[in-house]
Amino acid sequence: MYFMSTQPSSSWSSECCNTISGQGDVSKRNVNVFCGKDKFVVYRKDNVIPAKFKTKVREAMEKTPEYKLFEYNCIHFALELLDVEPTTVKNFIKRIEKIITNKSKLEEMSPLNV
């Protein structure tokens, strides 16, 4: 399953990268579309997919969410299905930004950059 904008475009990649917002479309795809012949593994905590998750997926398939590149894209969509709180996602992004900023500062102070 992936989430894409329904805005017209010339190719999948331009649609993915150039569309900032618009009406979205939830679409099912076989995993082979993404992985091809590469091997992959699906890890689950339990042996059974919870009924609640199946219900959420069915409901999501009937929606037409508003796509916004930075505010609601396929990652937000997937995390919503997994019941990940939005504040958890925001805090994670803030931590990554802090790590990147600190790394940049350390690189600037490095004697090798003189």
Biopython code that builds the backbone (N, CA, C, O; Angstrom):
import numpy as np
from Bio.PDB.StructureBuilder import StructureBuilder

atoms = [
    (1, "MET", "N", (0.842, -1.162, 0.000)),
    (1, "MET", "CA", (0.000, 0.000, 0.000)),
    (1, "MET", "C", (0.892, 1.231, 0.000)),
    (1, "MET", "O", (1.874, 1.288, 0.741)),
    (2, "TYR", "N", (0.564, 2.196, -0.809)),
    (2, "TYR", "CA", (1.303, 3.444, -0.776)),
    (2, "TYR", "C", (0.343, 4.601, -0.941)),
    (2, "TYR", "O", (-0.802, 4.409, -1.352)),
    (3, "PHE", "N", (0.796, 5.786, -0.627)),
    (3, "PHE", "CA", (-0.026, 6.983, -0.676)),
    (3, "PHE", "C", (0.599, 7.902, -1.694)),
    (3, "PHE", "O", (1.785, 8.219, -1.602)),
    (4, "MET", "N", (-0.186, 8.337, -2.666)),
    (4, "MET", "CA", (0.367, 9.204, -3.703)),
    (4, "MET", "C", (-0.612, 10.315, -4.029)),
    (4, "MET", "O", (-1.815, 10.199, -3.793)),
    (5, "SER", "N", (-0.085, 11.367, -4.562)),
    (5, "SER", "CA", (-0.931, 12.464, -4.991)),
    (5, "SER", "C", (-1.620, 12.077, -6.287)),
    (5, "SER", "O", (-1.059, 11.339, -7.096)),
    (6, "THR", "N", (-2.826, 12.569, -6.485)),
    (6, "THR", "CA", (-3.539, 12.289, -7.729)),
    (6, "THR", "C", (-3.321, 13.400, -8.745)),
    (6, "THR", "O", (-3.964, 13.413, -9.795)),
    (7, "GLN", "N", (-2.419, 14.336, -8.443)),
    (7, "GLN", "CA", (-2.121, 15.411, -9.379)),
    (7, "GLN", "C", (-1.493, 14.826, -10.637)),
    (7, "GLN", "O", (-0.673, 13.913, -10.534)),
    (8, "PRO", "N", (-1.855, 15.329, -11.839)),
    (8, "PRO", "CA", (-1.268, 14.795, -13.066)),
    (8, "PRO", "C", (0.222, 15.102, -13.136)),
    (8, "PRO", "O", (0.664, 16.177, -12.730)),
    (9, "SER", "N", (0.990, 14.152, -13.654)),
    (9, "SER", "CA", (2.425, 14.356, -13.836)),
    (9, "SER", "C", (2.907, 13.440, -14.935)),
    (9, "SER", "O", (2.196, 12.533, -15.368)),
    (10, "SER", "N", (4.132, 13.689, -15.385)),
    (10, "SER", "CA", (4.646, 12.909, -16.504)),
    (10, "SER", "C", (5.224, 11.572, -16.083)),
    (10, "SER", "O", (5.271, 10.639, -16.885)),
    (11, "SER", "N", (5.665, 11.462, -14.833)),
    (11, "SER", "CA", (6.233, 10.190, -14.390)),
    (11, "SER", "C", (6.047, 10.033, -12.894)),
    (11, "SER", "O", (5.737, 10.992, -12.187)),
    (12, "TRP", "N", (6.242, 8.802, -12.419)),
    (12, "TRP", "CA", (6.092, 8.524, -10.996)),
    (12, "TRP", "C", (7.068, 9.343, -10.180)),
    (12, "TRP", "O", (6.690, 9.896, -9.147)),
    (13, "SER", "N", (8.328, 9.437, -10.620)),
    (13, "SER", "CA", (9.329, 10.134, -9.824)),
    (13, "SER", "C", (9.040, 11.620, -9.750)),
    (13, "SER", "O", (9.221, 12.226, -8.695)),
    (14, "SER", "N", (8.595, 12.221, -10.843)),
    (14, "SER", "CA", (8.295, 13.642, -10.778)),
    (14, "SER", "C", (7.088, 13.878, -9.888)),
    (14, "SER", "O", (7.015, 14.894, -9.196)),
    (15, "GLU", "N", (6.146, 12.956, -9.899)),
    (15, "GLU", "CA", (4.968, 13.070, -9.033)),
    (15, "GLU", "C", (5.395, 13.032, -7.580)),
    (15, "GLU", "O", (4.926, 13.823, -6.762)),
    (16, "CYS", "N", (6.272, 12.126, -7.270)),
    (16, "CYS", "CA", (6.721, 11.939, -5.899)),
    (16, "CYS", "C", (7.491, 13.163, -5.409)),
    (16, "CYS", "O", (7.309, 13.596, -4.271)),
    (17, "CYS", "N", (8.334, 13.711, -6.246)),
    (17, "CYS", "CA", (9.245, 14.761, -5.812)),
    (17, "CYS", "C", (8.699, 16.173, -5.996)),
    (17, "CYS", "O", (9.039, 17.061, -5.214)),
    (18, "ASN", "N", (7.866, 16.406, -7.003)),
    (18, "ASN", "CA", (7.451, 17.761, -7.327)),
    (18, "ASN", "C", (6.099, 18.161, -6.772)),
    (18, "ASN", "O", (5.822, 19.355, -6.661)),
    (19, "THR", "N", (5.263, 17.227, -6.425)),
    (19, "THR", "CA", (3.935, 17.561, -5.948)),
    (19, "THR", "C", (4.003, 17.891, -4.466)),
    (19, "THR", "O", (4.342, 17.037, -3.648)),
    (20, "ILE", "N", (3.684, 19.114, -4.128)),
    (20, "ILE", "CA", (3.762, 19.550, -2.743)),
    (20, "ILE", "C", (2.493, 19.195, -1.983)),
    (20, "ILE", "O", (2.562, 18.769, -0.830)),
    (21, "SER", "N", (1.333, 19.366, -2.614)),
    (21, "SER", "CA", (0.084, 19.044, -1.941)),
    (21, "SER", "C", (-0.996, 18.755, -2.964)),
    (21, "SER", "O", (-0.833, 19.028, -4.153)),
    (22, "GLY", "N", (-2.085, 18.207, -2.496)),
    (22, "GLY", "CA", (-3.200, 17.910, -3.381)),
    (22, "GLY", "C", (-3.985, 16.730, -2.862)),
    (22, "GLY", "O", (-3.661, 16.157, -1.822)),
    (23, "GLN", "N", (-5.024, 16.374, -3.599)),
    (23, "GLN", "CA", (-5.844, 15.239, -3.204)),
    (23, "GLN", "C", (-5.016, 13.965, -3.333)),
    (23, "GLN", "O", (-4.283, 13.801, -4.309)),
    (24, "GLY", "N", (-5.122, 13.075, -2.373)),
    (24, "GLY", "CA", (-4.327, 11.851, -2.383)),
    (24, "GLY", "C", (-5.133, 10.644, -2.790)),
    (24, "GLY", "O", (-6.362, 10.687, -2.822)),
    (25, "ASP", "N", (-4.440, 9.570, -3.099)),
    (25, "ASP", "CA", (-5.065, 8.314, -3.482)),
    (25, "ASP", "C", (-4.358, 7.192, -2.740)),
    (25, "ASP", "O", (-3.131, 7.099, -2.788)),
    (26, "VAL", "N", (-5.099, 6.349, -2.063)),
    (26, "VAL", "CA", (-4.528, 5.204, -1.363)),
    (26, "VAL", "C", (-4.631, 4.021, -2.305)),
    (26, "VAL", "O", (-5.715, 3.707, -2.796)),
    (27, "SER", "N", (-3.514, 3.366, -2.559)),
    (27, "SER", "CA", (-3.503, 2.306, -3.560)),
    (27, "SER", "C", (-2.763, 1.083, -3.047)),
    (27, "SER", "O", (-1.732, 1.211, -2.386)),
    (28, "LYS", "N", (-3.286, -0.117, -3.351)),
    (28, "LYS", "CA", (-2.622, -1.368, -2.968)),
    (28, "LYS", "C", (-1.676, -1.783, -4.078)),
    (28, "LYS", "O", (-2.008, -1.686, -5.259)),
    (29, "ARG", "N", (-0.504, -2.243, -3.695)),
    (29, "ARG", "CA", (0.457, -2.779, -4.651)),
    (29, "ARG", "C", (1.088, -4.015, -4.035)),
    (29, "ARG", "O", (1.277, -4.086, -2.821)),
    (30, "ASN", "N", (1.407, -4.971, -4.858)),
    (30, "ASN", "CA", (2.122, -6.153, -4.406)),
    (30, "ASN", "C", (3.522, -5.728, -3.992)),
    (30, "ASN", "O", (4.096, -4.821, -4.593)),
    (31, "VAL", "N", (4.068, -6.365, -2.987)),
    (31, "VAL", "CA", (5.396, -6.008, -2.490)),
    (31, "VAL", "C", (6.453, -6.121, -3.587)),
    (31, "VAL", "O", (7.484, -5.452, -3.519)),
    (32, "ASN", "N", (6.212, -6.955, -4.592)),
    (32, "ASN", "CA", (7.177, -7.099, -5.683)),
    (32, "ASN", "C", (7.345, -5.817, -6.483)),
    (32, "ASN", "O", (8.380, -5.620, -7.120)),
    (33, "VAL", "N", (6.345, -4.943, -6.462)),
    (33, "VAL", "CA", (6.466, -3.654, -7.140)),
    (33, "VAL", "C", (7.609, -2.866, -6.523)),
    (33, "VAL", "O", (8.332, -2.162, -7.228)),
    (34, "PHE", "N", (7.777, -2.978, -5.211)),
    (34, "PHE", "CA", (8.804, -2.226, -4.517)),
    (34, "PHE", "C", (10.129, -2.975, -4.428)),
    (34, "PHE", "O", (11.191, -2.355, -4.493)),
    (35, "CYS", "N", (10.084, -4.283, -4.283)),
    (35, "CYS", "CA", (11.289, -5.069, -4.025)),
    (35, "CYS", "C", (11.818, -5.801, -5.249)),
    (35, "CYS", "O", (12.980, -6.208, -5.270)),
    (36, "GLY", "N", (10.986, -5.973, -6.263)),
    (36, "GLY", "CA", (11.422, -6.751, -7.415)),
    (36, "GLY", "C", (11.743, -8.163, -6.990)),
    (36, "GLY", "O", (10.956, -8.810, -6.299)),
    (37, "LYS", "N", (12.903, -8.641, -7.406)),
    (37, "LYS", "CA", (13.313, -9.997, -7.042)),
    (37, "LYS", "C", (14.219, -10.015, -5.815)),
    (37, "LYS", "O", (14.717, -11.070, -5.421)),
    (38, "ASP", "N", (14.436, -8.829, -5.204)),
    (38, "ASP", "CA", (15.260, -8.760, -4.000)),
    (38, "ASP", "C", (14.564, -9.470, -2.846)),
    (38, "ASP", "O", (13.336, -9.517, -2.777)),
    (39, "LYS", "N", (15.366, -10.018, -1.945)),
    (39, "LYS", "CA", (14.808, -10.676, -0.767)),
    (39, "LYS", "C", (14.394, -9.617, 0.248)),
    (39, "LYS", "O", (15.006, -8.552, 0.334)),
    (40, "PHE", "N", (13.365, -9.915, 1.002)),
    (40, "PHE", "CA", (12.914, -9.021, 2.053)),
    (40, "PHE", "C", (12.341, -9.846, 3.191)),
    (40, "PHE", "O", (12.009, -11.019, 3.023)),
    (41, "VAL", "N", (12.231, -9.215, 4.349)),
    (41, "VAL", "CA", (11.705, -9.886, 5.531)),
    (41, "VAL", "C", (10.665, -8.969, 6.161)),
    (41, "VAL", "O", (10.839, -7.751, 6.195)),
    (42, "VAL", "N", (9.597, -9.552, 6.652)),
    (42, "VAL", "CA", (8.581, -8.806, 7.386)),
    (42, "VAL", "C", (8.654, -9.261, 8.836)),
    (42, "VAL", "O", (8.416, -10.429, 9.144)),
    (43, "TYR", "N", (8.986, -8.331, 9.719)),
    (43, "TYR", "CA", (9.064, -8.650, 11.140)),
    (43, "TYR", "C", (7.772, -8.215, 11.813)),
    (43, "TYR", "O", (7.293, -7.100, 11.602)),
    (44, "ARG", "N", (7.217, -9.097, 12.617)),
    (44, "ARG", "CA", (6.021, -8.797, 13.398)),
    (44, "ARG", "C", (6.246, -9.231, 14.826)),
    (44, "ARG", "O", (6.936, -10.215, 15.095)),
    (45, "LYS", "N", (5.661, -8.489, 15.728)),
    (45, "LYS", "CA", (5.786, -8.819, 17.143)),
    (45, "LYS", "C", (5.075, -10.132, 17.460)),
    (45, "LYS", "O", (5.594, -10.960, 18.209)),
    (46, "ASP", "N", (3.901, -10.317, 16.894)),
    (46, "ASP", "CA", (3.106, -11.519, 17.118)),
    (46, "ASP", "C", (2.949, -12.258, 15.793)),
    (46, "ASP", "O", (3.297, -11.730, 14.736)),
    (47, "ASN", "N", (2.438, -13.450, 15.854)),
    (47, "ASN", "CA", (2.213, -14.226, 14.633)),
    (47, "ASN", "C", (0.950, -13.810, 13.894)),
    (47, "ASN", "O", (0.731, -14.229, 12.757)),
    (48, "VAL", "N", (0.127, -13.000, 14.521)),
    (48, "VAL", "CA", (-1.166, -12.654, 13.945)),
    (48, "VAL", "C", (-1.253, -11.148, 13.724)),
    (48, "VAL", "O", (-0.778, -10.366, 14.548)),
    (49, "ILE", "N", (-1.859, -10.744, 12.613)),
    (49, "ILE", "CA", (-2.115, -9.326, 12.393)),
    (49, "ILE", "C", (-3.380, -8.985, 13.177)),
    (49, "ILE", "O", (-4.420, -9.609, 12.966)),
    (50, "PRO", "N", (-3.309, -8.006, 14.077)),
    (50, "PRO", "CA", (-4.473, -7.676, 14.899)),
    (50, "PRO", "C", (-5.673, -7.243, 14.050)),
    (50, "PRO", "O", (-5.512, -6.582, 13.024)),
    (51, "ALA", "N", (-6.854, -7.616, 14.483)),
    (51, "ALA", "CA", (-8.088, -7.257, 13.767)),
    (51, "ALA", "C", (-8.230, -5.744, 13.674)),
    (51, "ALA", "O", (-8.718, -5.226, 12.670)),
    (52, "LYS", "N", (-7.804, -5.032, 14.720)),
    (52, "LYS", "CA", (-7.889, -3.567, 14.727)),
    (52, "LYS", "C", (-7.095, -2.981, 13.553)),
    (52, "LYS", "O", (-7.547, -2.044, 12.896)),
    (53, "PHE", "N", (-5.912, -3.541, 13.298)),
    (53, "PHE", "CA", (-5.083, -3.045, 12.197)),
    (53, "PHE", "C", (-5.765, -3.308, 10.856)),
    (53, "PHE", "O", (-5.794, -2.438, 9.985)),
    (54, "LYS", "N", (-6.310, -4.508, 10.698)),
    (54, "LYS", "CA", (-7.009, -4.835, 9.449)),
    (54, "LYS", "C", (-8.172, -3.877, 9.211)),
    (54, "LYS", "O", (-8.410, -3.447, 8.082)),
    (55, "THR", "N", (-8.890, -3.549, 10.273)),
    (55, "THR", "CA", (-10.008, -2.606, 10.169)),
    (55, "THR", "C", (-9.506, -1.229, 9.752)),
    (55, "THR", "O", (-10.099, -0.579, 8.890)),
    (56, "LYS", "N", (-8.406, -0.785, 10.371)),
    (56, "LYS", "CA", (-7.845, 0.527, 10.026)),
    (56, "LYS", "C", (-7.411, 0.573, 8.565)),
    (56, "LYS", "O", (-7.602, 1.587, 7.894)),
    (57, "VAL", "N", (-6.828, -0.515, 8.069)),
    (57, "VAL", "CA", (-6.399, -0.563, 6.668)),
    (57, "VAL", "C", (-7.611, -0.485, 5.750)),
    (57, "VAL", "O", (-7.596, 0.250, 4.762)),
    (58, "ARG", "N", (-8.664, -1.240, 6.072)),
    (58, "ARG", "CA", (-9.889, -1.187, 5.249)),
    (58, "ARG", "C", (-10.459, 0.229, 5.217)),
    (58, "ARG", "O", (-10.858, 0.720, 4.162)),
    (59, "GLU", "N", (-10.494, 0.879, 6.377)),
    (59, "GLU", "CA", (-11.001, 2.251, 6.446)),
    (59, "GLU", "C", (-10.115, 3.201, 5.648)),
    (59, "GLU", "O", (-10.614, 4.089, 4.957)),
    (60, "ALA", "N", (-8.801, 3.013, 5.746)),
    (60, "ALA", "CA", (-7.864, 3.878, 5.024)),
    (60, "ALA", "C", (-8.013, 3.735, 3.515)),
    (60, "ALA", "O", (-7.848, 4.704, 2.774)),
    (61, "MET", "N", (-8.323, 2.533, 3.068)),
    (61, "MET", "CA", (-8.480, 2.296, 1.630)),
    (61, "MET", "C", (-9.676, 3.060, 1.055)),
    (61, "MET", "O", (-9.735, 3.305, -0.150)),
    (62, "GLU", "N", (-10.616, 3.432, 1.907)),
    (62, "GLU", "CA", (-11.804, 4.151, 1.451)),
    (62, "GLU", "C", (-11.635, 5.666, 1.533)),
    (62, "GLU", "O", (-12.500, 6.406, 1.064)),
    (63, "LYS", "N", (-10.545, 6.134, 2.116)),
    (63, "LYS", "CA", (-10.328, 7.570, 2.306)),
    (63, "LYS", "C", (-9.648, 8.196, 1.094)),
    (63, "LYS", "O", (-9.030, 7.509, 0.280)),
    (64, "THR", "N", (-9.776, 9.493, 0.998)),
    (64, "THR", "CA", (-9.027, 10.288, 0.029)),
    (64, "THR", "C", (-8.314, 11.372, 0.831)),
    (64, "THR", "O", (-8.789, 12.506, 0.898)),
    (65, "PRO", "N", (-7.179, 11.031, 1.439)),
    (65, "PRO", "CA", (-6.491, 11.989, 2.307)),
    (65, "PRO", "C", (-5.874, 13.134, 1.512)),
    (65, "PRO", "O", (-5.599, 13.000, 0.320)),
    (66, "GLU", "N", (-5.662, 14.245, 2.179)),
    (66, "GLU", "CA", (-5.007, 15.401, 1.580)),
    (66, "GLU", "C", (-3.496, 15.189, 1.674)),
    (66, "GLU", "O", (-2.949, 15.075, 2.771)),
    (67, "TYR", "N", (-2.825, 15.136, 0.523)),
    (67, "TYR", "CA", (-1.378, 14.920, 0.471)),
    (67, "TYR", "C", (-0.655, 16.249, 0.615)),
    (67, "TYR", "O", (-0.934, 17.202, -0.113)),
    (68, "LYS", "N", (0.278, 16.305, 1.559)),
    (68, "LYS", "CA", (1.145, 17.470, 1.722)),
    (68, "LYS", "C", (2.544, 16.923, 1.939)),
    (68, "LYS", "O", (2.787, 16.190, 2.898)),
    (69, "LEU", "N", (3.445, 17.269, 1.072)),
    (69, "LEU", "CA", (4.776, 16.672, 1.042)),
    (69, "LEU", "C", (5.428, 16.569, 2.417)),
    (69, "LEU", "O", (5.936, 15.508, 2.778)),
    (70, "PHE", "N", (5.420, 17.648, 3.184)),
    (70, "PHE", "CA", (6.112, 17.637, 4.469)),
    (70, "PHE", "C", (5.191, 17.400, 5.657)),
    (70, "PHE", "O", (5.668, 17.086, 6.747)),
    (71, "GLU", "N", (3.886, 17.540, 5.473)),
    (71, "GLU", "CA", (2.960, 17.429, 6.594)),
    (71, "GLU", "C", (2.163, 16.127, 6.609)),
    (71, "GLU", "O", (1.817, 15.631, 7.682)),
    (72, "TYR", "N", (1.868, 15.570, 5.443)),
    (72, "TYR", "CA", (1.121, 14.303, 5.398)),
    (72, "TYR", "C", (1.453, 13.572, 4.107)),
    (72, "TYR", "O", (0.829, 13.795, 3.070)),
    (73, "ASN", "N", (2.443, 12.701, 4.189)),
    (73, "ASN", "CA", (2.854, 11.915, 3.030)),
    (73, "ASN", "C", (2.741, 10.430, 3.384)),
    (73, "ASN", "O", (2.106, 10.075, 4.377)),
    (74, "CYS", "N", (3.351, 9.570, 2.581)),
    (74, "CYS", "CA", (3.208, 8.129, 2.791)),
    (74, "CYS", "C", (3.741, 7.672, 4.150)),
    (74, "CYS", "O", (3.228, 6.714, 4.727)),
    (75, "ILE", "N", (4.758, 8.349, 4.657)),
    (75, "ILE", "CA", (5.308, 7.957, 5.956)),
    (75, "ILE", "C", (4.322, 8.301, 7.068)),
    (75, "ILE", "O", (4.076, 7.488, 7.958)),
    (76, "HIS", "N", (3.762, 9.497, 7.015)),
    (76, "HIS", "CA", (2.743, 9.880, 7.996)),
    (76, "HIS", "C", (1.559, 8.913, 7.935)),
    (76, "HIS", "O", (1.015, 8.511, 8.964)),
    (77, "PHE", "N", (1.172, 8.551, 6.714)),
    (77, "PHE", "CA", (0.051, 7.634, 6.502)),
    (77, "PHE", "C", (0.323, 6.285, 7.174)),
    (77, "PHE", "O", (-0.535, 5.748, 7.874)),
    (78, "ALA", "N", (1.524, 5.745, 6.953)),
    (78, "ALA", "CA", (1.884, 4.443, 7.531)),
    (78, "ALA", "C", (1.955, 4.514, 9.054)),
    (78, "ALA", "O", (1.469, 3.618, 9.744)),
    (79, "LEU", "N", (2.558, 5.576, 9.575)),
    (79, "LEU", "CA", (2.663, 5.715, 11.027)),
    (79, "LEU", "C", (1.288, 5.879, 11.670)),
    (79, "LEU", "O", (1.063, 5.424, 12.791)),
    (80, "GLU", "N", (0.375, 6.527, 10.957)),
    (80, "GLU", "CA", (-0.997, 6.658, 11.452)),
    (80, "GLU", "C", (-1.665, 5.285, 11.554)),
    (80, "GLU", "O", (-2.368, 5.005, 12.525)),
    (81, "LEU", "N", (-1.447, 4.433, 10.557)),
    (81, "LEU", "CA", (-2.004, 3.078, 10.594)),
    (81, "LEU", "C", (-1.445, 2.278, 11.762)),
    (81, "LEU", "O", (-2.127, 1.423, 12.327)),
    (82, "LEU", "N", (-0.195, 2.563, 12.117)),
    (82, "LEU", "CA", (0.465, 1.844, 13.209)),
    (82, "LEU", "C", (0.209, 2.482, 14.572)),
    (82, "LEU", "O", (0.773, 2.052, 15.579)),
    (83, "ASP", "N", (-0.640, 3.505, 14.602)),
    (83, "ASP", "CA", (-0.983, 4.212, 15.845)),
    (83, "ASP", "C", (0.211, 4.887, 16.503)),
    (83, "ASP", "O", (0.279, 4.958, 17.730)),
    (84, "VAL", "N", (1.156, 5.386, 15.705)),
    (84, "VAL", "CA", (2.274, 6.149, 16.250)),
    (84, "VAL", "C", (1.779, 7.578, 16.450)),
    (84, "VAL", "O", (1.273, 8.206, 15.519)),
    (85, "GLU", "N", (1.928, 8.077, 17.655)),
    (85, "GLU", "CA", (1.443, 9.415, 17.986)),
    (85, "GLU", "C", (2.210, 10.475, 17.193)),
    (85, "GLU", "O", (3.425, 10.364, 17.033)),
    (86, "PRO", "N", (1.514, 11.499, 16.696)),
    (86, "PRO", "CA", (2.184, 12.573, 15.945)),
    (86, "PRO", "C", (3.293, 13.249, 16.739)),
    (86, "PRO", "O", (4.313, 13.634, 16.167)),
    (87, "THR", "N", (3.108, 13.402, 18.061)),
    (87, "THR", "CA", (4.158, 14.031, 18.863)),
    (87, "THR", "C", (5.413, 13.170, 18.903)),
    (87, "THR", "O", (6.520, 13.703, 18.973)),
    (88, "THR", "N", (5.263, 11.860, 18.860)),
    (88, "THR", "CA", (6.420, 10.960, 18.821)),
    (88, "THR", "C", (7.214, 11.194, 17.542)),
    (88, "THR", "O", (8.444, 11.252, 17.572)),
    (89, "VAL", "N", (6.521, 11.326, 16.436)),
    (89, "VAL", "CA", (7.178, 11.569, 15.145)),
    (89, "VAL", "C", (7.882, 12.918, 15.174)),
    (89, "VAL", "O", (9.032, 13.026, 14.748)),
    (90, "LYS", "N", (7.203, 13.951, 15.674)),
    (90, "LYS", "CA", (7.807, 15.288, 15.739)),
    (90, "LYS", "C", (9.047, 15.283, 16.627)),
    (90, "LYS", "O", (10.060, 15.888, 16.273)),
    (91, "ASN", "N", (8.983, 14.610, 17.770)),
    (91, "ASN", "CA", (10.137, 14.539, 18.668)),
    (91, "ASN", "C", (11.301, 13.813, 18.010)),
    (91, "ASN", "O", (12.455, 14.209, 18.177)),
    (92, "PHE", "N", (11.011, 12.763, 17.268)),
    (92, "PHE", "CA", (12.049, 12.021, 16.558)),
    (92, "PHE", "C", (12.730, 12.926, 15.532)),
    (92, "PHE", "O", (13.957, 12.940, 15.430)),
    (93, "ILE", "N", (11.942, 13.671, 14.780)),
    (93, "ILE", "CA", (12.502, 14.580, 13.772)),
    (93, "ILE", "C", (13.365, 15.645, 14.439)),
    (93, "ILE", "O", (14.436, 15.977, 13.932)),
    (94, "LYS", "N", (12.912, 16.183, 15.570)),
    (94, "LYS", "CA", (13.702, 17.184, 16.295)),
    (94, "LYS", "C", (15.044, 16.607, 16.745)),
    (94, "LYS", "O", (16.072, 17.278, 16.658)),
    (95, "ARG", "N", (15.031, 15.352, 17.228)),
    (95, "ARG", "CA", (16.292, 14.720, 17.654)),
    (95, "ARG", "C", (17.247, 14.564, 16.483)),
    (95, "ARG", "O", (18.447, 14.805, 16.618)),
    (96, "ILE", "N", (16.722, 14.163, 15.339)),
    (96, "ILE", "CA", (17.575, 14.009, 14.153)),
    (96, "ILE", "C", (18.155, 15.355, 13.742)),
    (96, "ILE", "O", (19.341, 15.448, 13.423)),
    (97, "GLU", "N", (17.328, 16.399, 13.747)),
    (97, "GLU", "CA", (17.812, 17.737, 13.398)),
    (97, "GLU", "C", (18.921, 18.176, 14.348)),
    (97, "GLU", "O", (19.907, 18.777, 13.923)),
    (98, "LYS", "N", (18.757, 17.875, 15.632)),
    (98, "LYS", "CA", (19.767, 18.246, 16.627)),
    (98, "LYS", "C", (21.072, 17.495, 16.369)),
    (98, "LYS", "O", (22.152, 18.080, 16.456)),
    (99, "ILE", "N", (20.977, 16.215, 16.057)),
    (99, "ILE", "CA", (22.175, 15.419, 15.761)),
    (99, "ILE", "C", (22.899, 15.993, 14.549)),
    (99, "ILE", "O", (24.122, 16.137, 14.561)),
    (100, "ILE", "N", (22.146, 16.318, 13.508)),
    (100, "ILE", "CA", (22.754, 16.871, 12.285)),
    (100, "ILE", "C", (23.412, 18.212, 12.578)),
    (100, "ILE", "O", (24.523, 18.473, 12.116)),
    (101, "THR", "N", (22.733, 19.063, 13.344)),
    (101, "THR", "CA", (23.287, 20.372, 13.696)),
    (101, "THR", "C", (24.561, 20.211, 14.506)),
    (101, "THR", "O", (25.560, 20.874, 14.223)),
    (102, "ASN", "N", (24.544, 19.343, 15.508)),
    (102, "ASN", "CA", (25.733, 19.118, 16.335)),
    (102, "ASN", "C", (26.874, 18.547, 15.516)),
    (102, "ASN", "O", (28.029, 18.921, 15.721)),
    (103, "LYS", "N", (26.568, 17.646, 14.591)),
    (103, "LYS", "CA", (27.608, 17.067, 13.736)),
    (103, "LYS", "C", (28.243, 18.155, 12.882)),
    (103, "LYS", "O", (29.463, 18.183, 12.717)),
    (104, "SER", "N", (27.431, 19.043, 12.343)),
    (104, "SER", "CA", (27.949, 20.135, 11.517)),
    (104, "SER", "C", (28.860, 21.036, 12.333)),
    (104, "SER", "O", (29.916, 21.452, 11.857)),
    (105, "LYS", "N", (28.451, 21.343, 13.574)),
    (105, "LYS", "CA", (29.270, 22.189, 14.440)),
    (105, "LYS", "C", (30.600, 21.520, 14.749)),
    (105, "LYS", "O", (31.642, 22.175, 14.743)),
    (106, "LEU", "N", (30.572, 20.219, 15.019)),
    (106, "LEU", "CA", (31.810, 19.488, 15.306)),
    (106, "LEU", "C", (32.732, 19.475, 14.097)),
    (106, "LEU", "O", (33.945, 19.626, 14.239)),
    (107, "GLU", "N", (32.170, 19.297, 12.918)),
    (107, "GLU", "CA", (32.984, 19.292, 11.699)),
    (107, "GLU", "C", (33.622, 20.655, 11.464)),
    (107, "GLU", "O", (34.762, 20.733, 11.007)),
    (108, "GLU", "N", (32.898, 21.732, 11.772)),
    (108, "GLU", "CA", (33.440, 23.082, 11.614)),
    (108, "GLU", "C", (34.604, 23.320, 12.567)),
    (108, "GLU", "O", (35.551, 24.025, 12.219)),
    (109, "MET", "N", (34.545, 22.739, 13.771)),
    (109, "MET", "CA", (35.577, 22.931, 14.783)),
    (109, "MET", "C", (36.765, 21.992, 14.588)),
    (109, "MET", "O", (37.802, 22.173, 15.226)),
    (110, "SER", "N", (36.631, 21.010, 13.732)),
    (110, "SER", "CA", (37.684, 20.020, 13.539)),
    (110, "SER", "C", (38.947, 20.674, 12.989)),
    (110, "SER", "O", (38.865, 21.500, 12.080)),
    (111, "PRO", "N", (40.137, 20.311, 13.537)),
    (111, "PRO", "CA", (41.397, 20.872, 13.039)),
    (111, "PRO", "C", (41.663, 20.492, 11.580)),
    (111, "PRO", "O", (42.443, 21.162, 10.903)),
    (112, "LEU", "N", (41.035, 19.441, 11.095)),
    (112, "LEU", "CA", (41.241, 19.024, 9.711)),
    (112, "LEU", "C", (40.587, 19.980, 8.724)),
    (112, "LEU", "O", (40.934, 19.980, 7.543)),
    (113, "ASN", "N", (39.653, 20.789, 9.188)),
    (113, "ASN", "CA", (38.948, 21.725, 8.314)),
    (113, "ASN", "C", (39.620, 23.089, 8.255)),
    (113, "ASN", "O", (39.077, 24.008, 7.642)),
    (114, "VAL", "N", (40.784, 23.246, 8.872)),
    (114, "VAL", "CA", (41.468, 24.545, 8.917)),
    (114, "VAL", "C", (42.118, 24.854, 7.615)),
    (114, "VAL", "O", (42.740, 25.906, 7.470)),
]
sb = StructureBuilder()
sb.init_structure("model")
sb.init_model(0)
sb.init_chain("A")
sb.init_seg("    ")
for serial, (resi, resn, name, xyz) in enumerate(atoms, 1):
    if name == "N":
        sb.init_residue(resn, " ", resi, " ")
    sb.init_atom(name, np.array(xyz, "f"), 0.0, 1.0, " ", f" {name:<3s}", serial, name[0])
structure = sb.get_structure()
